Amino acid sequence: MRTIVNPPSSAWNDLCRRPVKDQSQLAVQVGKILSDVKNNGDRALLKYTLKFDGAATDDLRISEKEISEAEKEIPDELKSAIAVAGSNIERFHRTQLPDDGIIVETLRGVRCWRKSVAVEKAGIYVPGGSAPLFSTVLMLAIPARIAGCREIIMCTPPDKNGKVNQLILYTARISGVTSFFRVGGAQAIAAMAYGTETIPKADRIFGPGNQYVTKAKEMVQLDGVPIDMPAGPSEVLVIADDSAEPSFVASDLIAQAEHGTDSQVLLVTTSTALLSEVSKEIDKQLPALPRKAIAEKALANSLLISFDSIEKCMEFSNLYAPEHLIISVSDPAAATECVTNAGSVFIGKYSCESAGDYASGTNHTLPTNGFARNYSGVSVDSFMKKITFQELSGEGLLNLGPVIQKMAAAELLEGHRNAVTIRLNSLKNA
């Protein structure tokens, strides 16, 4: 990891810049896949499942029998752990249900209100490669169910034998997924965006994935298919002072780094001594990590930064806008008040990022790559749309009509003005 001591503010933008990959060729490759699936449906999906996943299958749908068999293979202790996580996620997300039906009388006789309605078909993508993310099923399916989505469509890649990870299937069943499909990558996003003979078209698509999945989500937006948020490699920023425990900080950096070689980890601190202590702890803890090679590559591209005040640490963090922000300082409450840009915040030395990734109750599907400046993480609200209503009585139109007439005439929209005039005349004649 690169160590930087008290960088001037003029250098901050460069330090906040994530590594950029040339995506021109990626867009071409993904564009071909999207077009193929759009035009050829299941035939294209079966072709890409063989090409990219090595699985020769003639059935994209995952049967109830497969899901039941998967459930039998899950140890009871793990089922209990998943149940606790699911319960916490459900409890937290149920508080997000909107309080609809508040009627506002903007003028006497003019009533307006709003109603939240779930999208009918939510499409969720669950990665299933070297680290099958069954926790992502909880994070996506539970809020979709709470929101009231009529269908929750899940796509996840199979292994070379055409099988889907047992934990993903079990978790999907208990979380409320209604349709299960063995298809991954950009082709899965295309299937949910356009629909095929087997896979229904989703109204909105959610979930993380590799660069092909991410690019596919970006591109289907251009065809009018909404997604949860733009995303990039996962990241964490830790703000710490001399009260922090070096071994805790090192473990958080390593935990994030094991996600992938392009993961970003940053330590921002007021203690130069902590920088060296954390570096030593990383060297101590890293050899025991099964995904050591992956973590090492991520750490090599990451930063250790020291500032002379917590205020500067917070200012830098808000500019960086991290996906995960851990605050381990002597006065965490004061520091937390300064947070304006972050996907999810972990307060105090015992609040490891792993808690939010799995079981505290908050959602782990979060904006990355600086998008926390203008996007929120997934919530119940992500699966809903808002419909506004208005009702004008005769008295209401008499009060508001002249205002509308003047504005419509000023915009030279005579038809708009006349729709009011004809009603006002009717009221006057009555």
C-alpha positions in Angstrom: 0.0 0.0 0.0 1.2 3.5 -0.8 1.7 5.8 2.2 1.0 9.6 1.8 1.5 12.0 4.6 -0.6 15.2 4.8 -1.3 15.6 1.1 -2.3 19.2 0.0 -5.9 19.7 -1.0 -4.8 20.3 -4.5 -3.8 16.6 -4.7 -7.0 15.2 -3.2 -8.9 14.7 -6.5 -6.1 12.6 -7.9 -6.1 10.5 -4.7 -9.8 10.0 -4.9 -9.7 8.8 -8.6 -10.3 5.1 -8.9 -8.3 3.1 -11.4 -9.8 3.4 -14.8 -10.0 0.5 -17.2 -10.4 0.9 -21.0 -14.0 0.0 -21.5 -14.3 0.7 -25.2 -13.7 -3.0 -26.1 -15.9 -4.1 -23.2 -18.8 -2.0 -24.5 -18.4 -3.7 -27.9 -18.4 -7.2 -26.4 -21.3 -6.6 -24.1 -23.3 -4.8 -26.9 -23.0 -8.0 -29.0 -24.3 -10.2 -26.2 -27.2 -7.8 -25.4 -28.2 -7.7 -29.1 -27.9 -11.5 -29.5 -30.1 -12.2 -26.5 -32.6 -9.6 -27.5 -32.9 -11.1 -31.0 -32.4 -14.8 -30.2 -33.7 -15.3 -26.7 -33.1 -18.7 -25.0 -30.9 -19.9 -27.9 -28.4 -17.1 -27.2 -28.5 -17.7 -23.5 -27.8 -21.5 -23.9 -24.9 -20.6 -26.2 -23.3 -18.2 -23.7 -23.9 -20.4 -20.7 -21.8 -23.1 -22.5 -19.2 -20.5 -23.7 -18.7 -18.6 -20.4 -19.7 -21.0 -17.7 -18.8 -24.3 -19.4 -22.2 -25.7 -18.7 -24.1 -27.6 -21.3 -27.8 -27.4 -20.3 -31.1 -27.3 -22.2 -33.1 -26.0 -19.2 -32.5 -22.5 -17.9 -35.2 -22.8 -15.2 -34.2 -24.2 -11.8 -36.7 -26.7 -10.7 -38.4 -27.0 -7.3 -36.8 -30.4 -6.9 -33.3 -28.9 -7.2 -34.1 -26.2 -4.6 -35.5 -28.8 -2.2 -32.4 -31.0 -2.7 -30.1 -28.0 -2.0 -32.0 -27.2 1.2 -31.2 -30.7 2.5 -27.4 -30.1 2.1 -27.3 -26.9 4.2 -26.1 -27.5 7.8 -28.7 -26.5 10.5 -26.2 -24.1 12.1 -25.8 -22.2 8.9 -29.6 -22.2 8.3 -29.9 -20.6 11.8 -27.3 -18.0 11.0 -29.1 -17.1 7.7 -32.4 -16.9 9.6 -31.0 -14.4 12.1 -29.5 -12.3 9.3 -32.8 -12.4 7.4 -34.8 -11.4 10.4 -32.5 -8.4 11.1 -32.7 -7.3 7.4 -36.5 -7.7 7.4 -36.9 -5.8 10.7 -34.8 -2.9 9.5 -36.3 -2.7 6.0 -39.9 -2.9 7.2 -39.3 0.5 8.9 -38.8 1.9 5.3 -42.4 1.3 4.1 -43.7 4.7 3.1 -46.5 6.5 5.0 -48.8 7.1 2.0 -52.2 8.6 1.9 -51.4 12.0 3.5 -53.8 14.4 1.7 -52.6 18.0 1.2 -55.2 20.7 0.4 -53.1 23.1 -1.5 -56.1 25.4 -2.0 -59.6 25.2 -0.8 -61.2 22.4 -2.9 -57.9 21.2 -4.3 -56.6 18.0 -2.8 -53.3 16.2 -3.6 -51.8 13.0 -2.4 -49.3 10.3 -3.3 -49.3 6.5 -3.4 -46.3 4.1 -3.4 -46.7 1.1 -5.7 -44.2 -1.7 -6.0 -42.8 -2.5 -9.4 -44.5 -5.7 -10.5 -41.4 -7.7 -11.7 -38.1 -7.2 -9.9 -35.1 -8.8 -11.5 -32.2 -9.6 -9.2 -28.7 -10.8 -10.2 -26.7 -12.8 -7.8 -23.0 -13.5 -8.6 -22.0 -17.2 -8.1 -18.4 -17.5 -9.0 -15.5 -18.1 -6.7 -17.4 -16.5 -3.8 -21.1 -17.3 -4.2 -22.8 -14.3 -2.6 -25.9 -15.9 -1.1 -26.1 -12.9 1.3 -26.9 -10.7 -1.7 -30.1 -12.7 -2.1 -31.2 -11.6 1.4 -30.3 -8.0 0.6 -32.3 -7.9 -2.6 -35.2 -10.4 -2.3 -36.3 -9.3 1.2 -36.9 -5.6 0.5 -38.5 -6.6 -2.8 -40.9 -8.9 -1.0 -41.6 -6.2 1.7 -42.3 -3.6 -1.1 -44.9 -6.0 -2.5 -43.3 -7.0 -5.9 -45.6 -9.6 -7.5 -42.6 -11.4 -9.1 -39.0 -11.6 -8.0 -36.9 -13.1 -10.8 -33.4 -14.3 -9.9 -30.6 -15.1 -12.4 -27.4 -16.6 -11.2 -24.6 -18.5 -13.1 -24.3 -22.3 -12.9 -21.1 -24.3 -12.5 -19.7 -26.5 -15.2 -22.2 -29.2 -14.4 -25.1 -26.8 -14.8 -25.7 -26.7 -11.0 -26.3 -23.6 -9.0 -24.8 -23.0 -5.6 -26.9 -24.7 -2.9 -26.7 -21.7 -0.5 -28.0 -19.3 -3.2 -31.0 -21.6 -3.9 -31.8 -22.1 -0.3 -31.6 -18.4 0.6 -33.6 -17.5 -2.5 -36.4 -19.8 -1.4 -36.7 -18.5 2.1 -36.4 -14.9 1.0 -39.3 -14.8 -1.4 -37.8 -15.3 -4.9 -40.6 -16.5 -7.2 -38.6 -17.5 -10.4 -35.1 -19.1 -10.5 -32.8 -19.3 -13.5 -29.4 -20.7 -14.2 -27.8 -17.9 -16.3 -25.1 -15.4 -15.5 -23.1 -12.6 -16.9 -24.1 -9.9 -19.3 -26.5 -12.4 -20.9 -28.5 -12.6 -17.7 -28.9 -8.9 -17.6 -30.0 -9.0 -21.2 -32.5 -11.7 -20.5 -34.1 -9.7 -17.6 -34.0 -6.5 -19.6 -35.7 -7.8 -22.8 -37.3 -11.1 -21.8 -36.9 -14.5 -23.5 -39.0 -17.5 -24.1 -38.2 -18.7 -20.6 -37.1 -15.7 -18.6 -39.7 -12.9 -18.0 -38.8 -9.2 -18.7 -38.2 -7.4 -15.4 -39.4 -3.9 -14.7 -36.2 -3.0 -12.9 -32.9 -4.8 -12.4 -30.8 -5.1 -9.2 -27.6 -6.6 -8.1 -23.8 -6.6 -8.2 -21.5 -8.3 -10.7 -18.3 -8.3 -12.6 -17.3 -5.7 -15.2 -19.5 -7.4 -17.9 -22.5 -7.4 -15.7 -21.9 -3.8 -14.7 -21.5 -2.6 -18.3 -24.6 -4.6 -19.3 -26.7 -2.8 -16.6 -25.4 0.5 -17.8 -26.2 -0.2 -21.4 -29.7 -1.6 -20.9 -30.6 1.7 -19.2 -30.3 3.2 -22.7 -33.1 0.9 -23.8 -35.3 2.3 -20.9 -34.7 -0.5 -18.4 -34.1 1.0 -14.9 -31.4 -0.4 -12.7 -30.6 0.0 -9.0 -27.5 2.2 -9.4 -24.2 2.4 -11.3 -21.5 0.3 -9.7 -17.9 -0.5 -9.8 -15.4 -2.5 -7.7 -16.2 -2.7 -4.0 -14.4 -0.3 -1.6 -13.9 0.7 2.0 -12.4 3.8 3.7 -11.4 3.7 7.3 -11.0 6.9 9.4 -9.0 6.2 12.5 -7.0 8.1 15.2 -4.6 6.9 17.8 -7.4 5.3 19.8 -8.0 2.7 17.0 -6.9 -0.9 17.4 -4.4 -1.6 14.6 -5.4 -5.3 14.3 -9.0 -4.3 13.8 -8.2 -1.7 11.2 -5.9 -4.1 9.3 -8.6 -6.8 9.4 -11.2 -4.5 7.8 -8.8 -3.5 5.0 -8.0 -7.1 4.3 -11.7 -8.2 4.4 -12.5 -5.6 1.7 -9.4 -6.5 -0.4 -10.4 -10.1 -0.6 -13.5 -9.2 -2.7 -11.4 -8.8 -5.8 -8.1 -7.6 -7.3 -9.7 -4.3 -8.2 -11.2 -3.6 -4.8 -10.2 -0.3 -3.2 -9.1 0.1 0.5 -8.0 3.3 2.1 -6.9 4.2 5.7 -7.2 7.9 6.5 -5.8 8.7 9.9 -4.4 11.5 12.2 -1.8 9.0 13.6 1.4 8.4 11.6 2.2 5.7 14.1 -1.0 3.9 13.2 0.1 3.7 9.6 3.1 1.6 10.4 1.3 -0.5 13.0 -1.5 -1.3 10.5 1.0 -2.2 7.8 2.7 -4.7 10.2 -0.7 -6.2 11.1 -1.6 -6.6 7.4 1.7 -8.5 6.9 0.8 -10.6 9.9 -2.8 -11.4 9.0 -2.5 -11.8 5.2 -0.7 -15.1 5.0 -3.6 -16.9 6.7 -6.1 -15.7 4.1 -7.3 -18.3 1.6 -7.8 -15.5 -1.0 -4.3 -14.0 -0.2 -3.3 -13.6 -3.8 -6.5 -11.6 -4.6 -6.1 -9.4 -1.5 -2.5 -8.7 -2.2 -3.2 -7.3 -5.6 -6.0 -5.1 -4.2 -3.8 -3.8 -1.4 -1.0 -3.0 -3.8 -3.3 -0.4 -5.4 -4.6 1.1 -2.2 -3.6 4.0 0.0 -2.6 4.8 3.6 -3.0 8.6 4.2 -2.4 10.7 7.2 -3.8 14.2 7.9 -3.2 16.6 10.8 -6.8 16.7 11.9 -10.0 14.6 12.0 -11.7 17.5 10.1 -9.4 17.0 7.2 -10.0 13.2 7.3 -13.8 13.8 7.1 -13.4 16.3 4.4 -11.3 13.9 2.3 -13.8 11.1 2.9 -16.7 13.2 1.8 -14.8 14.0 -1.4 -14.0 10.3 -2.0 -17.6 9.2 -1.2 -16.8 5.6 -0.2 -19.1 2.7 -0.5 -18.3 1.6 3.1 -17.0 4.1 5.7 -15.7 2.9 9.0 -15.2 5.5 11.7 -12.9 4.4 14.5 -12.0 7.5 16.5 -12.2 8.6 20.1 -15.3 10.8 19.4 -17.2 8.9 16.7 -20.5 10.7 17.3 -18.9 14.1 16.4 -17.2 12.6 13.3 -20.4 10.9 12.2 -22.2 14.2 12.1 -19.8 15.4 9.4 -20.6 12.5 7.0 -22.3 13.8 3.8 -21.2 11.2 1.2 -21.1 7.5 2.0 -23.0 4.4 1.1 -23.1 2.8 4.6 -21.3 4.0 7.8 -19.9 1.8 10.5 -19.4 3.6 13.8 -16.9 2.6 16.5 -14.1 0.0 16.6 -16.5 -3.0 17.0 -18.6 -2.1 13.9 -16.8 -4.1 11.3 -17.9 -3.8 7.7 -18.6 -7.6 7.8 -21.6 -6.8 10.0 -23.3 -4.8 7.3 -22.3 -7.2 4.6 -24.2 -10.0 6.3 -26.4 -9.5 9.2 -26.8 -6.2 11.0 -29.9 -5.4 9.0 -28.7 -2.6 6.7 -28.4 -3.3 3.0 -25.0 -4.2 1.4 -26.0 -3.3 -2.2 -24.4 0.2 -2.2 -23.1 2.8 -4.6 -19.4 2.6 -5.4 -16.9 4.5 -7.5 -17.9 7.8 -6.0 -21.6 7.5 -6.8 -22.4 7.8 -3.1 -22.3 11.5 -3.8 -25.7 11.2 -5.6 -27.1 7.7 -5.1 -28.4 5.7 -2.1 -28.0 2.0 -1.4 -30.8 -0.4 -2.1 -33.9 -0.1 0.1 -37.6 -0.9 0.1 -38.1 2.4 -1.8 -35.8 1.1 -4.6 -38.5 -1.4 -5.5 -41.3 1.1 -5.6 -42.6 3.9 -7.8 -44.7 6.9 -6.8 -48.0 7.8 -8.2 -49.5 11.3 -7.5 -53.2 12.0 -7.3 -55.2 15.2 -7.4 -58.9 15.9 -7.0 -60.5 19.3 -7.7 -64.0 20.1 -6.6 -66.1 22.8 -8.3 -65.0 25.2 -5.6 -61.4 24.1 -6.2 -61.5 24.8 -9.9 -63.1 28.2 -9.3 -60.2 29.1 -6.9 -57.3 27.6 -9.1 -58.7 28.0 -12.6 -57.7 31.6 -13.2 -54.2 30.8 -12.2 -54.0 27.9 -14.7 -55.6 30.1 -17.5 -53.0 32.8 -17.1 -50.1 30.3 -17.1 -51.4 28.4 -20.1 -52.0 31.5 -22.1 -48.4 32.7 -21.4 -47.1 29.4 -22.7 -49.3 29.8 -25.8 -51.1 26.5 -25.1 -54.7 27.4 -25.9 -55.9 23.9 -25.5 -54.7 23.8 -21.9 -56.4 27.1 -21.1 -59.6 26.0 -22.8 -59.8 22.8 -20.7 -60.2 25.1 -17.7 -62.3 27.8 -19.4 -65.0 25.3 -20.5 -65.3 23.9 -17.0 -65.4 27.3 -15.4 -68.2 28.4 -17.8 -70.1 25.2 -16.9 -69.8 26.1 -13.2 -71.0 29.7 -13.8 -73.9 28.6 -15.8 -74.9 26.1 -13.2 
